[in-house]
């Protein structure tokens, strides 16, 4: 295989460079989930089978690229990386938080890896949708009690990991809050959960919005560290 070239400057990527995964867009997520249906790379994406949300970066660009990858999709990230080459300071353009939808896509993209962590080599992702009722104490003041929940699940060796997205609407219309929950149930009855609950009316997520139950798995811990998130509350 020929030496990969940096997507910014075209230089050969040596051992000081890397293939960097950026925040997934919907099209990127679709590419990753297609891997679950077969053992050949999907037709979309760049040559050599690299994912469309991944870029080769040489040693000169990889450090800045890894920073951008925690807060930007590949389109925005590479644009900022090129600007940094012209002397523009990009750190000030990076939000200290991420959008709740970005966190959801990160977790959904990781579902095949969670299945492998559970001991399953035959990955299959189930999707389910339902509406449910929430008590007033569980929703922002002025929100509807009926909520919409979509779940994505993977299983392995009698265990399961699920990503749940709950959308809560204002009574007057519009989204009051979108919550993201990921949790694992193990065959021995143990498990862990991580909740992301933004402020009402906001779609931004920071560590102050995360709570946890149990000890997250090594993969979950790695994801939280990569995206600068640390649970600040513990649930019983």
C-alpha positions as CSV (number, residue, x, y, z in Angstrom):
1,X,0.0,0.0,0.0
2,X,1.3,3.4,-0.9
3,X,2.1,6.0,1.8
4,X,-1.1,8.1,2.6
5,X,-0.9,11.8,1.9
6,X,-1.9,14.6,4.3
7,X,-5.3,16.0,3.4
8,X,-4.1,19.5,4.1
9,X,-0.6,19.8,2.5
10,X,-0.2,16.6,0.5
11,X,2.9,15.5,2.4
12,X,3.5,11.8,3.1
13,X,2.1,10.8,6.4
14,X,4.9,9.2,8.4
15,X,4.7,7.6,11.9
16,X,4.4,11.1,13.4
17,X,1.0,11.6,11.5
18,X,-2.3,9.8,11.9
19,X,-5.7,9.1,10.5
20,X,-8.0,11.4,12.5
21,X,-11.7,10.8,13.1
22,X,-13.8,14.0,13.3
23,X,-17.3,14.5,14.8
24,X,-19.7,12.5,12.6
25,X,-22.3,14.0,10.3
26,X,-25.4,12.1,9.5
27,X,-23.8,10.9,6.2
28,X,-20.8,9.7,8.1
29,X,-23.0,7.9,10.6
30,X,-24.7,6.1,7.8
31,X,-21.4,5.0,6.4
32,X,-20.3,3.5,9.7
33,X,-23.5,1.7,10.3
34,X,-23.4,0.1,6.9
35,X,-20.4,-1.9,8.1
36,X,-22.8,-3.8,10.3
37,X,-24.6,-5.2,7.3
38,X,-21.6,-6.7,5.5
39,X,-17.8,-7.1,5.4
40,X,-16.9,-4.9,2.5
41,X,-16.7,-1.1,2.7
42,X,-19.7,0.9,1.7
43,X,-19.7,2.6,-1.7
44,X,-19.6,6.1,-0.3
45,X,-16.5,7.6,1.1
46,X,-12.9,8.2,-0.1
47,X,-10.6,5.6,-1.8
48,X,-9.0,2.9,0.2
49,X,-12.0,2.5,2.4
50,X,-11.3,5.3,4.9
51,X,-14.5,6.7,6.5
52,X,-15.7,10.0,5.1
53,X,-15.3,11.6,8.6
54,X,-11.6,10.6,8.8
55,X,-8.6,12.6,7.4
56,X,-5.0,11.7,7.0
57,X,-2.8,14.4,8.7
58,X,1.0,14.7,8.7
59,X,3.1,15.4,11.8
60,X,2.8,19.1,11.1
61,X,-1.0,19.1,11.2
62,X,-2.0,16.2,13.4
63,X,-1.8,18.0,16.8
64,X,-4.1,20.8,15.7
65,X,-6.3,18.3,13.9
66,X,-6.8,16.2,17.0
67,X,-8.0,19.3,18.8
68,X,-10.4,20.2,16.1
69,X,-11.7,16.7,15.9
70,X,-13.2,16.9,19.3
71,X,-15.5,19.8,18.4
72,X,-15.9,19.9,14.6
73,X,-17.1,17.7,11.7
74,X,-14.5,17.0,9.0
75,X,-15.7,19.8,6.7
76,X,-15.5,22.5,9.4
77,X,-12.3,21.0,10.9
78,X,-10.3,20.9,7.7
79,X,-11.4,24.5,6.9
80,X,-10.1,25.7,10.2
81,X,-6.9,23.6,9.8
82,X,-6.2,25.3,6.5
83,X,-6.9,28.7,8.1
84,X,-4.4,27.9,10.9
85,X,-1.8,27.4,8.1
86,X,-2.3,31.0,7.1
87,X,-1.7,32.2,10.7
88,X,-5.3,32.4,11.9
89,X,-5.7,31.4,15.6
90,X,-8.4,28.7,15.5
91,X,-8.6,27.9,19.2
92,X,-10.8,30.8,19.9
93,X,-13.3,29.5,17.3
94,X,-13.8,26.3,19.2
95,X,-16.8,26.1,21.6
96,X,-16.1,24.7,25.0
97,X,-19.2,22.6,24.6
98,X,-20.6,20.3,21.9
99,X,-24.1,20.0,20.5
100,X,-26.3,17.3,21.9
101,X,-26.9,15.9,18.4
102,X,-23.2,15.5,17.9
103,X,-22.8,13.6,21.1
104,X,-25.7,11.3,20.0
105,X,-24.0,10.6,16.7
106,X,-20.7,9.9,18.4
107,X,-22.4,7.3,20.6
108,X,-24.3,5.7,17.7
109,X,-21.1,5.5,15.6
110,X,-19.5,3.7,18.5
111,X,-22.2,1.0,18.8
112,X,-20.4,-1.6,16.7
113,X,-17.3,-1.1,19.0
114,X,-19.6,-1.5,22.1
115,X,-20.9,-4.8,20.6
116,X,-17.3,-6.0,20.2
117,X,-16.6,-4.9,23.8
118,X,-19.5,-7.0,24.9
119,X,-18.1,-10.0,23.1
120,X,-20.1,-10.0,19.9
121,X,-18.4,-10.3,16.5
122,X,-21.7,-10.5,14.7
123,X,-22.9,-6.9,15.0
124,X,-26.5,-6.0,14.5
125,X,-28.1,-2.7,15.6
126,X,-31.8,-2.6,16.5
127,X,-33.8,0.6,16.3
128,X,-37.0,1.3,18.2
129,X,-39.3,4.3,18.5
130,X,-42.1,5.1,21.0
131,X,-43.9,7.9,22.9
132,X,-44.2,7.9,26.7
133,X,-45.5,10.0,29.5
134,X,-43.2,11.9,31.9
135,X,-44.0,13.4,35.3
136,X,-43.8,17.2,35.7
137,X,-40.7,16.7,37.9
138,X,-38.9,15.0,35.0
139,X,-39.4,17.8,32.4
140,X,-38.8,21.6,32.2
141,X,-41.6,23.8,33.4
142,X,-43.9,24.5,30.4
143,X,-43.0,21.4,28.5
144,X,-45.4,18.7,27.3
145,X,-45.6,15.5,29.3
146,X,-45.7,13.3,26.2
147,X,-42.1,12.7,25.0
148,X,-40.7,11.0,21.9
149,X,-37.9,8.4,22.5
150,X,-35.8,6.6,19.9
151,X,-33.5,3.8,20.9
152,X,-30.6,2.0,19.2
153,X,-29.3,-1.3,20.7
154,X,-26.5,-3.8,20.2
155,X,-26.2,-7.1,22.0
156,X,-23.4,-9.6,22.8
157,X,-22.9,-12.6,25.1
158,X,-26.2,-12.0,26.9
159,X,-25.4,-8.2,27.4
160,X,-26.7,-5.1,25.8
161,X,-25.7,-1.4,25.2
162,X,-28.4,1.1,24.2
163,X,-28.4,4.7,23.1
164,X,-31.7,6.5,23.8
165,X,-32.7,9.9,22.5
166,X,-35.6,11.6,24.2
167,X,-37.1,14.8,22.7
168,X,-39.2,17.0,25.0
169,X,-41.3,19.7,23.4
170,X,-42.7,23.0,24.8
171,X,-46.5,23.2,25.1
172,X,-46.3,26.2,22.9
173,X,-44.2,24.4,20.2
174,X,-40.6,23.8,19.6
175,X,-38.0,21.6,21.4
176,X,-37.6,22.2,25.1
177,X,-34.8,19.7,25.6
178,X,-33.2,16.7,24.0
179,X,-31.7,14.1,26.4
180,X,-29.2,11.4,25.5
181,X,-28.8,8.3,27.6
182,X,-26.4,5.5,27.0
183,X,-26.4,2.4,29.2
184,X,-25.2,-1.1,29.4
185,X,-26.9,-4.1,31.0
186,X,-24.6,-7.1,31.6
187,X,-25.5,-10.7,31.8
188,X,-24.7,-10.8,35.5
189,X,-27.2,-8.1,36.3
190,X,-24.6,-5.3,36.6
191,X,-24.4,-2.2,34.4
192,X,-23.7,1.5,34.0
193,X,-25.5,4.5,32.6
194,X,-24.5,8.0,31.4
195,X,-27.1,10.7,31.0
196,X,-26.7,14.0,29.0
197,X,-29.3,16.6,30.0
198,X,-28.8,20.1,28.5
199,X,-30.4,23.2,30.0
200,X,-34.0,23.9,28.9
201,X,-34.0,25.6,25.5
202,X,-30.3,24.8,24.8
203,X,-28.8,22.2,22.5
204,X,-25.3,22.6,24.0
205,X,-23.7,19.9,26.2
206,X,-20.8,20.3,28.7
207,X,-19.6,18.2,31.6
208,X,-22.0,20.0,34.0
209,X,-24.8,18.4,32.1
210,X,-23.6,14.8,32.5
211,X,-24.5,12.3,35.3
212,X,-23.5,8.7,35.7
213,X,-24.6,5.6,37.4
214,X,-22.1,2.8,38.0
215,X,-18.7,2.6,36.4
216,X,-18.7,3.2,32.6
217,X,-16.9,0.6,30.5
218,X,-13.4,1.3,29.2
219,X,-14.7,2.3,25.8
220,X,-17.3,4.7,27.3
221,X,-14.6,6.2,29.5
222,X,-12.3,6.7,26.5
223,X,-15.1,8.4,24.6
224,X,-15.8,10.8,27.5
225,X,-12.1,11.7,27.8
226,X,-11.7,12.2,24.1
227,X,-14.5,14.8,23.9
228,X,-13.6,16.5,27.1
229,X,-16.6,15.3,29.1
230,X,-16.6,14.3,32.8
231,X,-19.7,13.3,34.7
232,X,-20.3,15.9,37.5
233,X,-23.3,14.1,39.2
234,X,-23.8,10.6,40.4
235,X,-27.2,8.9,40.3
236,X,-28.2,6.2,42.7
